[in-house]
Amino acid sequence: MEILPNGLVEGVLPALKKPTLLIVGAFPPSTSKIYGGIVTSCRTLLQSSLKDRFELVLVDSTQVSNPYPGLLKRTWLAALRFLRYSGEVVRRRPDAVMLFTSAGASLMEKGLMAKFASLRGVPTLLFPRGGDLINQARRSGLHRRSMRRLVRWVDVFLCQGPAWHAFAVHEMGFEDSRAPVVPNWTASTRLVEIGRRRMFAAGDQPVRLLFLGWLEREKGVFELLEACARLGPTHRFSLTIAGEGHAENEARELVASSGLKHQVRFVGWTEGLELERLLDASDVLVLPSWAEGLPNAMIEAMAAKLAVVVSAVGNVPDLVTDGHEVLLVAPKDASELFRALSRIVRKQSLREEVANRGHAFAVKSFSVESAVGLLDSAIHAAIDLHRRKSA
């Protein structure tokens, strides 16, 4: 695939004109050190057949750093993005716009983009990612009313799962038909192949646990370390922590003070082939977040046939069953996490059963081409709906 200088993705001959889709998402350069779930999702999408179905115009809205820059710089960057986006809408006149968003200022920015597109006669699809947006709406009536105003210009609200669909219909006021479910699509062919060829480690080997994500308090990293300290000398395990963030120094100090320095290692961010090798060399993914939408890391690990221990938050409990495809735990509960890890570390048969069932489920439900088919239908439905309104 080649991104042409004008922002289009190289496709078929102009005579076979395809609809033009403008996507505002995470499209950093390949050399960028910016990471996250939306980055992974957008990169995977560009490697799919979406480029064969639509002429793609890409506008990058990736955060420039973690932690976020100051408010003044963020406002300036948002203004530059909006100018670039509005120029593309006017110049390209796309058939539809798809906006990836997270919570907070990102939603405000995407709401303004949706309004601009609507005023130009272009239908918009909004694709929220991450569970904090739902939590914010439910914590505060003011937040909920503000969100409803921001999304009122949106034609289609794309949902990662049933929890998002219920939120869109019952709290954001969308009709059922305007809130289609498009599950996560990060079960890539390469990860599925890792899962298919996996040979489970012998029962006398230490179980290799993996944490994959931002090193932030709300990702449950301290509950995980507390649970591992309790596993201690009575369980044979190692833990690899792959990620960076504000909590890294404190997490390292806790590892040292808890006697875990020989069992826990920090490897920083991983992606691409390095991430594939890490998944291939692990047995269990542990993701004890306080809030999620539908985490990419869970899907990637299931595709690679790791057993998964994950918090019952967001869309997770709507899509997977405790003790079947995953082990579910309550967020912020180190004791429950300890019990789940103890089971999965001690019982090889349980690890293999959960890993095998999770792998089969990921292959069936979270492949990129399955998601592209659903996106294609949703985009064309939005285009048709807008044309009928304008007729």
N, C-alpha and C positions, 0 to 999 in steps of 0.2 A: 504494500500500500504506500502511496506517495501523496503527501499533502502539497498541493500546488501553491504557487506564490499568492494566488488570489484567495486562498483559504478553502478552496474546494478539494475534495478527495477525488483522486483520479478514478474515473469510472468508464462507462460505456460511451459510445459515440453520441454526439449531440442529437442526432436524428432520433435516438431512442430516449427522448427527454424524460427524466425522472423528476418527481417532486423535489423541491429544495427544502431541506430541513436545517434550520439554524439551531445549534446546540450551545448553550452556555453551561460549561462544566469545567472539570479539572483536566486541563490539557497542557501540563508543564512540559518543557523540553525533556528529552530522554536522559540528559545529563543532570537534571534537577535532583536535588535532595529533598524535595517535598513529597510527603507520603500521606496515606490516608485511604479510607474506604472509597470515597468518590473518585480519587485518582485511579485506583485499581479498577473500579467499575467502568470508568470512561475509557481507559486504555483497552480493556477487554472488548468493549463495544466497538471500538475502531478496528479491531482485528476480526470482526464478525461480518456477516453478509449485509449488515445495515448499509455499508458503503455501496453495495450493489443495488439496493432498493431506493436510495435517496442520494441526491447531490448534497453533500454535507458542508456547511459553513460552521467553523468552530470559533468560539470566543472563550478564551481561557479566563476563569475566575478563581484560580487556585490561590489560597492564602500564600503570602510571600515568605512567611517564617512561622516557626513555633518556638516560643509563644507569639501571639499576635503582635503586630506593631502597635504603636500608640494610636489613639483615636484620630488625631489630625492626619497622620499618614494613611490610615485605613480609609478615611473619608475621601482623601485626595485620590487614592487608587480606585475607589469605587466610582468616583466621578469620571476618571479616565476610562474605566471599563464601560460605563454607561454611554459615553460618547462613542467609543468604538462599536458597541452593540447597536446603538441607534443608527450610526452610519451604515452598518451592514444591513439593517432592516430596510432602510430607505433605498440603499443602492441595489441590494439583491432582490428585495421584495420576496422573501421566502414564502413557501406554501404553508409552513408551520414553524413554530419556535418551541423547543423543549428546554426547560430551565431546571437544572439541578439546584437544590437548595438545602442548607442546614438551618438551624434555628437562629434567632436573634437578628443581627444586622443583615445577614445573608438573605433572610426571608423578606426584609424590607426592600432590599435592593432588587430581588427578583419580582416582588410585587409591582414595583415601579416599571420594571422591564415588561411585565405582562400588560400593564396599562398602556404603555407606549405601543406595543405590538397591536393591541386591540384597537387603539385609535387609528392605526395604519391599516386596519382590516386584515390582520394576520392572526390566526388562531394560536393559542398557547397551551402547552401541556406543562404542568408543574410536577416535578419529581422530588419530594422531600426525602432526605436521608438522615438517619440517626433518630433515636427515640426521644431526645430531649425536647423537641418541638412539641410533641404530645404532652409531655410532662409539664412544660411551661403553660400550655393552654389549660391544663386541669388544675394547676396550682393557683391560677389567678383568672378571675372573670374578665379583668381588664386586658390581660394578654390574649384571652380567647376572642374578645370582641375586636381587638386590634388585628389579630390574624385573619379573622373573617373579612375585615375591610381590605386587607392586603391581597387576599386571594380572590376577591370578587370579580377581577378581570380575567381570571383563568378559565379556560374552556374545559380542560380535562385535568383532574387531579389523579396522578398515577400513584398507586399504592403498592408497597412491598409485600403486604400480606393482609389478612383479615382485620388485624387491629388498626392498621392505617385506613382500611376501607370504612370501618365503623366510625373512625374519627372524621374522615372526610364527609360522610353522609350525615351523621348525627350532630357533629360539633361545628363543621365548616359549612354545612348547608348545601352540599352537592347532591344532585340526583344520583341514584344508584348507577345509572348507565354512564355517568360522567366521572366515575371513580373506579376504573378497572384495576384489577390486581395484576401486577407484573413482578413476579418473584425475583430475588437476587440471581445474578447470572455468572457468578465467578467460579463455577465448577468447570474450569477450562479442560480442554482435551489433554494437555500435558499433565495436569494434576490427576485427572481420572486414570491416565496410564500409570502414574506412580502407584495409585491405589490398586490397580489390577495386578501389578507385578509384586505387590508387597508380600514379603515373607515375615511372619510374626516372629519376634524374638523368643528365644527359649525362656521358660519360666524361671530359671535361676539367674537371669540377667536383671540388673536394675531397670526399673521402668522409667522411660525418658519423657518427662513432662515438658510442655512448651507453653509459654505465654507469649502472645503475639499481639502487639498494639501499643497505643500511647502509654507511656509511664506517667499516668495521672491518678490521683487518689480515687476519682470516680470510676476508674477502670477496674477497681477491686484489687490492685496490686498488693496492698497491705493485708487484706484478708487472705490473699493467697500465701503470702510469706508467713503469716501467723499459722495458717493451716499446715504449711510445710514444716514449721518449727515443731508442731505437735506430732507430725509424722516421724520426724527425727530419726533416732537410731533403730526404731522398731520396724521401719519400712525401708526397702531398698529402692531408691529413686534418685533421679537427678532432675534439676529444673533449669531450662534455658529460658532466659528473658530476652526477647527480641523486640526492641523498641527504645524510644527516647522520650523525655518529657520532664516536666517540672519536678516530679517525684523521684527522679533517678538517684540523686545523692542521698536522700533519706532512705530509699529502698536499699541502697548499698550499705548504708550504716546499719540498718536493721539486719541484713544478712550477716554482717560481721559480728554483731552483738548477740545474734540468736544461735551461733554455732553452725551456720549453714554454708560457710564459705567454701567447703569442699563439695557441696551438693548443688550450688547455684552458680550460674555464670551469666554474665551480661554480654550480649553480642551486638547491641545497637540495632539500627534499622536494617532489615534485609528485604530484598525484592528480587524479581526475576529468577535467574538460575540459582542464586544463593538461597532464596526463599524455598525453591523447590527442593534443594539439597537438605535444607533444614527440616522441612516437612517429612522428607523421605527418611531422615535419621531420628524421627520422634515417634512416640507411641500414643501420647495423649495430649490433646489441646485443652488448656484450662482458660476459660474466659469468664471471670466473675464480675462483669461490669454491673454498675448500678443502674444504667439505662442503655438501651440499644434499640435500633429499629430492627434490622435483620443483619447481623454482623457478617461482613465478608470473610473474616478469619474462620468463622464456624463452617461456612460452606466450603472454603478451600481445604480445611482440614478433613472434613467428611469426604470430599472428592479424593483426597490422598489416602483415605482409609485410616485415619487416626480415630481413636475413640475420643469423644468430646464431652467435657464437663462444662456447662454453661449456665449462666443465670437465667431464671424464668422471667424475662423482661421483654417489653416490646412485642414483636411478632413471633418471637421464638416459641413460646408455649402453644401458640395457635397452629404451628406448622410441624413441630416434632413432639414425640411422646417420650416422657421420662421412662428410662429403663429400656427403651427400644432403640431409637436412633441416637439418643444422647442420654446423659444423666443431667437432670435439671436441679438447680439449687436456688435458694432464696438469695437475693442480693444483700450485701452488707452483713452476711452471717458466716463468720469464720468457722463456727462449730459445725454447721451443716456442710460447708465446703470440705472441712476435714473428714467428715464421715463419708462423703462421696469419693474423695480422693483415696481414702483408706480402702474402700471397696474396690475401686478400679485398679489400684496398685496391687492389692493382695490377690485378686481373682483374675487370672489370665483368661479364663473362659468368658468372663463378663466383658473384658476389654475387647476380645476378638468378636464377640457377638454384636456389641454396640458398634464397633468399627465396620463390620461387614454390612449391617443394616443401614448405618449412616451413609456408607459409600453408595449402596444401591439407591437410597433415597435421593442423594445429591445428583447422581447421574440422571435419574428420572425427572427431577423437579427443578434443577438449577443450572442447566446447560445454557450457554449463551444463545444458541440458535432458537431454543424454545422461547426465551425471553424476547428475542428479536421479532419472532412471529407475532407475539402479543403486542409489542411496541408498534409494529407495522399496522396492525388492526386499529390500535388506539389513535395513531397519528392520522390515518385516513378517515377515521370516524370524526375526529376533530375538524379536519378539513371539510368534510361533507356537512357537518353541523353548522359550521360558520357560513358556508355557501348558502345553505337553506335559510339561515337568518338574514343574509344579505339580499336574498332574492325578492 
